[in-house]
Amino acid sequence: METQRLENFRAETRAWLAAHCPAGARGPGPIPNGSTKIKIGHRDTLAWLDLMIEKGWTVPDWPKEYGGAALGKEEYLVLLEEMRRIDARPPLSGFGTSMLGPTLLEFGTDLQKQTHLPRIARAAVEWCQGYSEPGAGSDLASLRTRAEDKGDHFVINGQKTWTSGAQFADWMFILVRTDPDAPKHQGISFLLLPMDQPGVRVKPIRLISGESPFNETFFDNAIASKEDLVGELNRGWSVGKRLLQHERSGMQSLVRGSAGEGEANLPAQAKAALGEAGGKVADPAYRSQVLAYEMNNRAFRLCQRRAVEESDGGAPGPVSSIFKIYGSELQQQHDDLLTKMRGVQGFGAEREATRQWLFYRAFSIYSGSNEIQRNILAKRVLGLPD
Ligand SMILES: Cc1cc2nc3c(=O)[nH]c(=O)nc-3n(C[C@H](O)[C@H](O)[C@H](O)COP(=O)(O)OP(=O)(O)OC[C@H]3O[C@@H](n4cnc5c(N)ncnc54)[C@H](O)[C@@H]3O)c2cc1C
């Protein structure tokens, strides 16, 4: 009975996607993040976004009242599989759908959910993450940005750094110190604040490539409303930690693993770079490396899928660190192999591939470095001493 229901859902989804997903929304291409400061000029991308918003499929597992489609876990996985089958890009990505939304569903007040979730679901806002500071990266709980309680609002002073996309974000979720005298994990709160206000200044950090994917963000008497305190005052550490688990979780990687993530079809790329013999990659040494990568990648995807299927209530735990470690290492192996196979074409001439190779060097650092993920696994999963 259950299987029949899923089979029907698969058939309906497949037919709907075939009829509605525009050709220009398949394969690599732009993925909107909801920012009101970025104009999307790509017609098919916009059409795809509108159609998926209407279906509730920008955030398929969220309740309908917040713009989702209330899909169960199994249906959501079927939808992802069917999208991947036709190489459809995710219609929407960003900090709102993958991190803040799931966290608000768990910790937010009714008002916070009603105010913020539908805007995320219909791509009307993009968020950024105000966690790291110049003196607080891996040791995040040392953060010093202060928020003072002024009755109906907080006044914030301090600095964040490495704030990805802050120059395009409309709102920030931020960890602030609200009790400087409490032990460091216990004096932190989780707030939401609008970026467009006089007390917030964003200064892009320029990289050697000339690009500025992230920023320093300064707060000089910035204001956050009391209504935008998520969870209890001074108990923001658990909220902030849960958000990071969502960032690293199996489900999010499954969603991101759809088309458009720059994960090229490696065997096809290898044949294009090295030639083909009898339908196989011509060079036997590279052929075996491509095969090894493909096997590891498929095993990883299946493992993620199993973890998502087995998770209860969708809330990821410390095990999500495994996905962060292995997923980032696999992505880096993929990019290394592709670059080596392309030889002199690997750099410079193939600018997109070069940027991708460089970008994913950072994958083992952002969202908590892989060393820190290993510490989490040692302590929280294996129960080893601190
Ligand atoms: C591309 C990119 C985007 C980012 N985007 C954001 C963002 O949007 N918002 C945000 O808040 N932050 C962001 N960050 C910051 C990121 O979270 C931090 O860089 C990361 O947590 C590491 O902190 P750190 O840079 O201060 O390094 P440090 O904490 O100084 O660590 C330096 C090195 O020491 C190692 N190390 C530190 N402590 C330990 C330990 N206890 N055990 C073992 N090894 C240890 C680390 O693994 C690392 O290799 C981003 C970073 C990058 C690279």
The ligand as an SDF file (V2000), in Angstrom:
LIG
                    3D

 53 58  0  0  0  0  0  0  0  0999 V2000
   34.6840   30.1730    1.9870 C   0  0  0  0  0  0  0  0  0  0  0  0
   34.3390   30.4670    3.4200 C   0  0  0  0  0  0  0  0  0  0  0  0
   33.0940   30.9670    3.7380 C   0  0  0  0  0  0  0  0  0  0  0  0
   32.7700   31.2520    5.0740 C   0  0  0  0  0  0  0  0  0  0  0  0
   31.5360   31.7880    5.3380 N   0  0  0  0  0  0  0  0  0  0  0  0
   31.2330   32.1170    6.6170 C   0  0  0  0  0  0  0  0  0  0  0  0
   29.9750   32.7510    6.9150 C   0  0  0  0  0  0  0  0  0  0  0  0
   29.1480   33.0100    6.0270 O   0  0  0  0  0  0  0  0  0  0  0  0
   29.7040   33.0910    8.1840 N   0  0  0  0  0  0  0  0  0  0  0  0
   30.5740   32.8350    9.2110 C   0  0  0  0  0  0  0  0  0  0  0  0
   30.2520   33.1380   10.3480 O   0  0  0  0  0  0  0  0  0  0  0  0
   31.7840   32.2360    8.9660 N   0  0  0  0  0  0  0  0  0  0  0  0
   32.1240   31.8920    7.6880 C   0  0  0  0  0  0  0  0  0  0  0  0
   33.3430   31.3050    7.4220 N   0  0  0  0  0  0  0  0  0  0  0  0
   34.3090   31.1260    8.5160 C   0  0  0  0  0  0  0  0  0  0  0  0
   34.5420   29.6880    8.9180 C   0  0  0  0  0  0  0  0  0  0  0  0
   33.4690   29.1940    9.6720 O   0  0  0  0  0  0  0  0  0  0  0  0
   35.8840   29.6550    9.7040 C   0  0  0  0  0  0  0  0  0  0  0  0
   36.9050   29.9770    8.7880 O   0  0  0  0  0  0  0  0  0  0  0  0
   36.1470   28.3090   10.3170 C   0  0  0  0  0  0  0  0  0  0  0  0
   35.2270   28.0160   11.3400 O   0  0  0  0  0  0  0  0  0  0  0  0
   37.5900   28.2390   10.8890 C   0  0  0  0  0  0  0  0  0  0  0  0
   37.8530   29.3290   11.7270 O   0  0  0  0  0  0  0  0  0  0  0  0
   39.1370   30.2390   11.5100 P   0  0  0  0  0  0  0  0  0  0  0  0
   39.2130   30.6550   10.0670 O   0  0  0  0  0  0  0  0  0  0  0  0
   39.1140   31.3280   12.5360 O   0  0  0  0  0  0  0  0  0  0  0  0
   40.3950   29.2990   11.7590 O   0  0  0  0  0  0  0  0  0  0  0  0
   41.0180   28.8970   13.1610 P   0  0  0  0  0  0  0  0  0  0  0  0
   39.9360   28.5910   14.1330 O   0  0  0  0  0  0  0  0  0  0  0  0
   42.0310   29.9140   13.5360 O   0  0  0  0  0  0  0  0  0  0  0  0
   41.7380   27.5250   12.7990 O   0  0  0  0  0  0  0  0  0  0  0  0
   42.9980   27.4700   12.1070 C   0  0  0  0  0  0  0  0  0  0  0  0
   43.3880   26.0070   11.9230 C   0  0  0  0  0  0  0  0  0  0  0  0
   43.5620   25.3870   13.2170 O   0  0  0  0  0  0  0  0  0  0  0  0
   42.7450   24.2180   13.3150 C   0  0  0  0  0  0  0  0  0  0  0  0
   42.2060   24.0990   14.6820 N   0  0  0  0  0  0  0  0  0  0  0  0
   41.6780   25.1140   15.4320 C   0  0  0  0  0  0  0  0  0  0  0  0
   41.2680   24.6390   16.6270 N   0  0  0  0  0  0  0  0  0  0  0  0
   41.4950   23.2920   16.6160 C   0  0  0  0  0  0  0  0  0  0  0  0
   41.2650   22.2320   17.5550 C   0  0  0  0  0  0  0  0  0  0  0  0
   40.6760   22.4630   18.7380 N   0  0  0  0  0  0  0  0  0  0  0  0
   41.6150   20.9830   17.1890 N   0  0  0  0  0  0  0  0  0  0  0  0
   42.1810   20.7240   15.9790 C   0  0  0  0  0  0  0  0  0  0  0  0
   42.4480   21.7020   15.0700 N   0  0  0  0  0  0  0  0  0  0  0  0
   42.1030   22.9560   15.3690 C   0  0  0  0  0  0  0  0  0  0  0  0
   41.6070   24.4390   12.3170 C   0  0  0  0  0  0  0  0  0  0  0  0
   41.0840   23.2130   11.8620 O   0  0  0  0  0  0  0  0  0  0  0  0
   42.3150   25.1810   11.1880 C   0  0  0  0  0  0  0  0  0  0  0  0
   42.9610   24.2740   10.3410 O   0  0  0  0  0  0  0  0  0  0  0  0
   33.7110   31.0040    6.1020 C   0  0  0  0  0  0  0  0  0  0  0  0
   34.9720   30.4680    5.7780 C   0  0  0  0  0  0  0  0  0  0  0  0
   35.2970   30.2150    4.4610 C   0  0  0  0  0  0  0  0  0  0  0  0
   36.6540   29.6550    4.1630 C   0  0  0  0  0  0  0  0  0  0  0  0
  1  2  1  0
  2  3  1  0
  2 52  2  0
  3  4  2  0
  4  5  1  0
  4 50  1  0
  5  6  2  0
  6  7  1  0
  6 13  1  0
  7  8  2  0
  7  9  1  0
  9 10  1  0
 10 11  2  0
 10 12  1  0
 12 13  2  0
 13 14  1  0
 14 15  1  0
 14 50  1  0
 15 16  1  0
 16 17  1  0
 16 18  1  0
 18 19  1  0
 18 20  1  0
 20 21  1  0
 20 22  1  0
 22 23  1  0
 23 24  1  0
 24 25  2  0
 24 26  1  0
 24 27  1  0
 27 28  1  0
 28 29  2  0
 28 30  1  0
 28 31  1  0
 31 32  1  0
 32 33  1  0
 33 34  1  0
 33 48  1  0
 34 35  1  0
 35 36  1  0
 35 46  1  0
 36 37  1  0
 36 45  1  0
 37 38  2  0
 38 39  1  0
 39 40  1  0
 39 45  2  0
 40 41  1  0
 40 42  2  0
 42 43  1  0
 43 44  2  0
 44 45  1  0
 46 47  1  0
 46 48  1  0
 48 49  1  0
 50 51  2  0
 51 52  1  0
 52 53  1  0
M  END
$$$$
